[in-house]
């Protein structure tokens, strides 16, 4: 069973540690580099971040075991943070950024948002009221609609994270091609 260690808890967010990412860091970096190229081909070289609603990175990585284990960790974090009394759907995409591509102020119009740090370098995610120092294996999950940006002083290789949004709202059919079930009661 995959172990999660919750080491920071705030009412607006929680940060977990992915043992799967920590134990398989080099393999995840290699996979993400390959997946970045594959997603680019499929999306006709559109940006993998801003095309977040056109794919789900976990679908591209399936059925590889370390990605299945990471999916289970993400699901368990979501249940811990949100609860298990609602069905949850999620979208997830690959952020693969060089210095000039780091994300400026933005938010997510979803009930919940988060990211998994694969190769975060020495980056920080700055929110209006708090800052997260990103570390390999961090799984951040918090409420959506929080303005944030990424800061990183030295980007000498790609900064890699997996972004995700989660919803418990089931009142419409989505046009989002990457939206999938995360947890069903």
ABEGO torsion letter per residue (X at the ends): XBBBBBABBBAABBBBBBAAAAAAAAAAAAAAAAAAAAAAAAAGGBBAAAAAAABBAAAAAOABAAAAAAAAAAAAAAAAAAEAABBBBBBBBBBBBBAAABBBBBBBBBABBBBBBABAEABBBBBAABBBBBBBGBBBBBBBGBBBBBBBABBABBBBBBBBBBBABAABBBABAABBBABBX
